[in-house]
Structures are given as structure tokens and as C-alpha cells.
Amino acid sequence: MTADLFESVAEVLPSRQAMAEGAVLLRGFARPAEAGLLAALRQIEAQAPFRRMFTPGGHQMSVAMTNCGCCGWVTDASGYRYDGADPESGNPWPAMPAAFRDLAEAAAREAGFAGFAPDACLINRYEPGARMSLHQDRDEKDFAAPIVSVSLGLPAIFLFGGLKRTDRPQRYRLEHGDVVVWGGPSRLSFHGVAPLADGEHPALARRRINLTFRKAR
């Protein structure tokens, strides 16, 4: 997969939806890269299997997670953080595949954030009923860089709120291949995912995969 694949994507995919200042939904942007993304995902999962982590309060998350890149986001009794090693194996997280990096950089550029260089990708696996409560991505050191979130598999309802937890979130139905990018004034917006409805996707069966790219260090 090369970055050239994404140069003309905006010309052939008509839907670009502004969500807030600095936040944009790129409908179908990742679809041309589907084969490369799924092949890379299988390799990552073989090296660092999905697992359901525990929050510092002892709650097991409904979403299963893994990571790739120079560091990975983890949670346990000691808190939320980025770690260069998989806590289950002690090995470094798998390197970020070129297919992942090319897509993240192209989507950020299309959304107005040229020069984005992600060093971490949190991979979330949702199964029917799994959800993600409203939260901010604030464990990164560089808030100047955007967040790039790629949806694969079953559709989901993405909740995108404001800078306060009490702000009423907007609801967006995300389909396979949709990409959401937020940064600038929206970088610390609260966001989450409503409980995943059951269904069947031809490539991922009863699952939704979310790739979340960050500049963590």
C-alpha cells in the first residue's frame, strides 16, 4: 500500500461532513485500502492478541484492545498510560504497518492537518453490546496533533460532544471505511460509541474494528 492510493480519494468519494471546528467526517475514505488494512490487522493480532483491559477502578472494559506502533495505550490498576511494551508478553508492540500509516497521514491531510506523523495506533474490537463511554484522549504529550479514527466492519453510532462532559453529544452513524479526524479546537472533545448493534459484515462478521491513530510522544 502506498500513499499514492489516497491522493485522488477525495475526488471519488463525495461525502465530507464538518462536525465541529477542527473535526471532519470523511465518508468511505478508507475503503480503497481495505485489503491492506485487514491483512495488516491479522498480522498485528497474531503478534499481540486482543484483550479486555481493566480500568484503574477495576472495571473490565467491554471493548477488546491491542496496539501497534512505538508505544501502546494501556489501562490497569496503576492508571491510563502509553507503554512501549505489551504488558501481557513483555515484547514491544508490533510496528505500525505502512498501510496504517499511509491512511492516517492521508486522512489527516484531507482534514486540514498536513504533516501528521502518528507513532501509536490503538485498535479496538467491538462485538454486539460493546460500548465506549464519553471520554477525552488526553494521555498524549502532543495535543497539537489530531486524532484519526478509522471504522471497519459493523456500523456504529459515534458520539461526539464538546469540551465538557455535560455537553450534549452529536450522533453519527459510522459505516465501514468511514474516517473521523479531530484536532485544533476540537482536539479534547468528549467522544464515545453507543452499544454496538448486532449484525453481520462480509469481511469482519459480527465485529467492528476501530483504528485510532495518535501522536503519543
Secondary structure, 3 states (H helix, E strand, C coil): CCHHHHCCHHHHCCCEEEEECCEEEECCCCHHHHHHHHHHHHHHHHHCCCECCECCCCCECCCEEEEEECCEEEEECCEEEEECECCCCCCECCCCCHHHHHHHHHHHHHCCCCCCCCCEEEEEEECCCCCEEEECCCCCCCCCCCEEEEEEECCEEEEECCCCCCCCCEEEEECCCCEEEECHHHCCCCEEECCCCCCCECCCECCEEEEEEECCC
